[in-house]
Amino acid sequence: MSRGIPLVLVVLIVADARAFGPAGHIVAGEIAEGRLCLPALREIDRLGDGESVGELGMWADRIRSTERWRDSAPWHYMNIADDAPLEAYRTPAEGDILWAIDRFSARLVDRSLNHEDRANALRFLVHFVVDLHQPLHVGRSEDRGGNAIEITVSGETVNLHSYWDSFVLRDELPVSDYLRRTAALIPLLEESLAETAPSGWAVESQALRGVVYSFDADTGLIGPRYEATASDVARLRLIQAGLRLAGRLNALLCPGTGGLLGP
């Protein structure tokens, strides 16, 4: 399994901006990979043809517009009103991100499936666990999770969803530097995150709307204070995503280990 981040991949990550963008998936994947038990590392290496966890996490965005996987688009998010309790939420017929995490967790450990099906389950699962931690992947249907809202930051116009996917990280790359600056925070969160269920991650993302929408709606201008807060929130959510991804993969691929372990 690839342990480093090739220079060419870092360049592509900075240039491409798609959901919790590629840089976010690499960050969360690197955090997760360092906490996987040995059987999980071996199985992921085998199913993923040697790609790192972060690299595996970018696949679901690359294939979502292809004919084979066109139906996967709704699996990347869920829509719920600001004050709606998750208990009252009902999964739509086409599926959503919580449904997808459950589905591909089950398929990953289903030994009756062929190699390709289990490998795709791994790729989807890695992606969706991270996406669920991007606040706008648990969004408002009326603005399409922020995709229909334009904001202006540092003279550039982007939509709100894209800002939280990728733009929020733009000044902190390359990924290797971001990880180095983040490393000291990870142990502070590790023990408290092992047992949280995906529904709880969704509630956390929903609860961040007060931060996400705390800009002047009339002008759409994003100022330094918003940027600083968004940067801190994104860092927290990526750490949570990486740790929880490790916890889920360990639970699925190293039964009996019960949580976050090192290799």
C-alpha positions as CSV (number, residue, x, y, z in Angstrom):
1,M,0.0,0.0,0.0
2,S,1.2,3.5,-0.8
3,R,2.3,5.3,2.3
4,G,3.4,8.6,0.9
5,I,1.7,11.1,-1.3
6,P,3.3,11.3,-4.8
7,L,4.2,14.8,-6.0
8,V,2.1,14.4,-9.1
9,L,-1.0,13.5,-7.0
10,V,-0.5,16.5,-4.8
11,V,-0.4,18.8,-7.8
12,L,-3.6,17.2,-9.2
13,I,-5.3,17.5,-5.8
14,V,-4.6,21.2,-5.7
15,A,-5.9,21.7,-9.2
16,D,-9.1,19.7,-8.9
17,A,-11.9,20.7,-6.6
18,R,-14.6,18.2,-6.1
19,A,-16.4,16.8,-3.1
20,F,-14.8,17.0,0.6
21,G,-12.4,17.7,-2.4
22,P,-9.6,15.3,-3.3
23,A,-7.4,17.0,-0.7
24,G,-9.8,16.3,2.0
25,H,-10.1,12.7,1.1
26,I,-6.4,12.3,1.1
27,V,-6.1,14.0,4.5
28,A,-8.8,11.8,6.1
29,G,-7.4,8.7,4.3
30,E,-3.9,9.3,5.7
31,I,-5.2,9.8,9.2
32,A,-7.2,6.6,8.9
33,E,-4.5,4.5,7.3
34,G,-2.1,5.1,10.2
35,R,-4.7,3.6,12.7
36,L,-5.7,0.5,10.9
37,C,-5.0,-3.0,12.3
38,L,-2.8,-5.3,10.2
39,P,-5.5,-7.5,8.7
40,A,-7.4,-4.4,7.6
41,L,-4.3,-3.0,6.0
42,R,-3.7,-6.2,4.1
43,E,-7.2,-6.6,2.9
44,I,-7.4,-3.0,1.8
45,D,-4.1,-3.4,0.0
46,R,-5.4,-6.5,-1.8
47,L,-8.9,-5.1,-2.7
48,G,-7.5,-1.7,-3.6
49,D,-4.7,-2.9,-5.8
50,G,-2.1,-1.1,-3.7
51,E,-3.8,2.3,-3.6
52,S,-3.7,4.2,-0.4
53,V,-6.9,4.8,1.6
54,G,-6.9,8.4,0.5
55,E,-6.6,7.5,-3.2
56,L,-9.4,4.9,-2.8
57,G,-11.6,7.7,-1.4
58,M,-11.5,9.8,-4.6
59,W,-12.9,7.0,-6.9
60,A,-16.6,7.6,-6.1
61,D,-16.4,11.2,-7.5
62,R,-14.6,10.2,-10.6
63,I,-17.2,7.6,-11.6
64,R,-20.4,9.3,-10.6
65,S,-21.1,10.7,-14.0
66,T,-20.5,7.5,-15.9
67,E,-23.4,5.5,-17.3
68,R,-22.7,2.5,-15.0
69,W,-22.7,4.6,-11.8
70,R,-25.1,7.4,-12.7
71,D,-27.6,6.2,-10.0
72,S,-24.9,6.8,-7.4
73,A,-25.2,10.6,-7.3
74,P,-27.9,10.7,-4.5
75,W,-25.7,8.5,-2.3
76,H,-23.3,11.3,-1.7
77,Y,-25.6,13.4,0.5
78,M,-28.9,13.7,2.4
79,N,-31.4,16.5,2.7
80,I,-32.9,17.5,6.0
81,A,-34.4,20.7,7.3
82,D,-32.5,22.8,9.9
83,D,-34.7,21.9,12.9
84,A,-35.8,18.4,11.8
85,P,-34.8,15.6,14.1
86,L,-33.0,12.8,12.4
87,E,-35.4,10.3,14.0
88,A,-38.1,11.6,11.7
89,Y,-36.0,11.4,8.6
90,R,-36.9,8.8,5.9
91,T,-34.4,7.5,3.4
92,P,-35.6,8.3,-0.2
93,A,-36.2,5.5,-2.7
94,E,-33.0,6.4,-4.6
95,G,-30.9,6.0,-1.4
96,D,-28.7,8.5,0.4
97,I,-25.4,8.7,2.2
98,L,-26.5,6.9,5.4
99,W,-28.1,4.2,3.3
100,A,-24.9,3.9,1.2
101,I,-22.6,3.6,4.3
102,D,-24.7,0.7,5.6
103,R,-25.0,-0.9,2.2
104,F,-21.3,-0.8,1.3
105,S,-20.2,-1.8,4.8
106,A,-22.3,-5.0,4.4
107,R,-20.9,-5.6,0.8
108,L,-17.3,-5.1,1.9
109,V,-17.5,-8.1,4.3
110,D,-19.7,-10.3,2.1
111,R,-17.2,-13.0,1.0
112,S,-19.8,-14.4,-1.5
113,L,-19.2,-11.3,-3.7
114,N,-16.4,-11.2,-6.3
115,H,-13.2,-9.1,-6.0
116,E,-14.5,-6.2,-8.1
117,D,-17.8,-5.9,-6.1
118,R,-16.0,-5.9,-2.8
119,A,-13.3,-3.5,-4.0
120,N,-16.0,-1.1,-5.2
121,A,-17.8,-1.4,-1.9
122,L,-14.5,-0.4,-0.2
123,R,-14.1,2.6,-2.4
124,F,-17.6,3.8,-1.9
125,L,-17.5,3.3,1.9
126,V,-14.2,5.2,2.3
127,H,-15.6,8.1,0.2
128,F,-19.0,8.3,1.9
129,V,-17.7,8.2,5.5
130,V,-15.6,11.3,4.7
131,D,-18.3,13.0,2.7
132,L,-20.7,12.7,5.6
133,H,-18.4,14.9,7.7
134,Q,-18.6,17.8,5.2
135,P,-21.5,19.9,6.7
136,L,-23.2,20.5,3.4
137,H,-23.5,16.9,2.5
138,V,-26.2,16.9,5.1
139,G,-28.0,19.9,3.5
140,R,-31.0,21.9,2.7
141,S,-33.0,20.7,-0.3
142,E,-34.0,24.2,-1.2
143,D,-30.5,25.3,-2.0
144,R,-29.2,21.9,-3.0
145,G,-26.8,21.6,-0.2
146,G,-25.3,25.1,-0.9
147,N,-24.8,24.4,-4.6
148,A,-27.3,27.1,-5.5
149,I,-25.7,29.8,-3.3
150,E,-22.9,32.0,-4.8
151,I,-20.4,33.5,-2.4
152,T,-17.4,35.8,-2.9
153,V,-14.2,35.1,-1.1
154,S,-10.9,36.9,-1.8
155,G,-12.4,38.3,-5.0
156,E,-13.4,34.9,-6.3
157,T,-16.9,33.7,-6.8
158,V,-17.7,30.1,-5.9
159,N,-20.8,28.3,-4.7
160,L,-21.1,27.6,-1.0
161,H,-20.9,23.8,-1.4
162,S,-17.7,24.0,-3.4
163,Y,-16.2,26.4,-0.8
164,W,-16.7,23.8,1.9
165,D,-15.6,20.9,-0.3
166,S,-12.2,22.3,-1.3
167,F,-11.8,26.1,-1.3
168,V,-11.6,26.2,2.5
169,L,-8.4,24.2,2.3
170,R,-6.7,26.1,-0.6
171,D,-4.3,28.1,1.5
172,E,-3.1,25.2,3.7
173,L,-1.9,22.8,1.0
174,P,0.2,20.8,0.1
175,V,-1.4,17.9,2.0
176,S,1.8,16.9,3.6
177,D,2.1,20.3,5.3
178,Y,-1.6,20.2,6.3
179,L,-1.1,16.8,7.9
180,R,1.9,17.9,9.8
181,R,0.1,20.9,11.3
182,T,-2.9,18.7,12.2
183,A,-1.0,15.8,13.8
184,A,-0.9,17.2,17.3
185,L,-4.7,17.5,17.4
186,I,-5.5,13.9,16.5
187,P,-4.7,12.2,19.8
188,L,-6.9,14.7,21.6
189,L,-10.0,13.3,19.7
190,E,-9.1,9.7,19.2
191,E,-10.7,7.9,22.2
192,S,-13.9,9.9,22.1
193,L,-14.7,9.1,18.5
194,A,-14.5,5.3,18.2
195,E,-18.1,4.3,19.0
196,T,-20.1,7.1,17.2
197,A,-22.6,5.8,14.6
198,P,-23.0,7.4,11.2
199,S,-26.4,8.9,12.2
200,G,-24.5,10.8,14.9
201,W,-22.0,12.2,12.3
202,A,-25.0,13.4,10.2
203,V,-26.5,15.2,13.3
204,E,-23.1,16.9,13.8
205,S,-23.0,18.1,10.2
206,Q,-26.6,19.4,10.5
207,A,-25.7,21.2,13.7
208,L,-23.0,23.2,11.9
209,R,-25.4,25.1,9.7
210,G,-25.2,28.1,12.1
211,V,-21.5,28.3,11.1
212,V,-21.9,27.4,7.4
213,Y,-24.5,30.1,6.7
214,S,-23.1,32.8,9.0
215,F,-22.3,35.2,6.1
216,D,-24.1,38.2,4.7
217,A,-26.8,36.6,2.5
218,D,-27.4,39.9,0.7
219,T,-23.8,40.3,-0.5
220,G,-22.5,36.8,-0.3
221,L,-19.2,38.2,0.9
222,I,-17.0,35.9,3.0
223,G,-14.7,37.7,5.4
224,P,-11.5,36.7,7.3
225,R,-13.4,35.7,10.4
226,Y,-15.6,33.3,8.5
227,E,-12.6,31.9,6.7
228,A,-10.7,31.3,10.0
229,T,-13.7,29.6,11.5
230,A,-14.4,27.5,8.4
231,S,-10.7,26.4,8.4
232,D,-11.0,25.3,12.0
233,V,-14.2,23.4,11.4
234,A,-12.9,21.7,8.3
235,R,-9.8,20.5,10.2
236,L,-11.9,19.1,13.0
237,R,-14.2,17.3,10.6
238,L,-11.4,15.8,8.6
239,I,-9.8,14.5,11.8
240,Q,-13.1,13.1,12.9
241,A,-13.6,11.5,9.4
242,G,-10.2,9.9,9.4
243,L,-10.6,8.5,12.9
244,R,-14.1,7.2,12.3
245,L,-13.1,5.7,9.0
246,A,-10.4,3.8,10.7
247,G,-12.8,2.6,13.4
248,R,-15.3,1.4,10.9
249,L,-12.7,-0.4,8.7
250,N,-11.2,-2.0,11.8
251,A,-14.6,-3.2,13.0
252,L,-15.4,-4.7,9.6
253,L,-12.1,-6.2,8.7
254,C,-10.6,-7.0,12.1
255,P,-13.5,-8.4,14.1
256,G,-13.0,-8.4,17.8
257,T,-10.5,-5.5,17.9
258,G,-13.2,-3.1,18.8
259,G,-12.1,0.3,17.7
260,L,-9.1,2.4,16.7
261,L,-5.8,0.6,16.7
262,G,-2.4,1.1,15.2
263,P,-1.1,-1.4,12.6
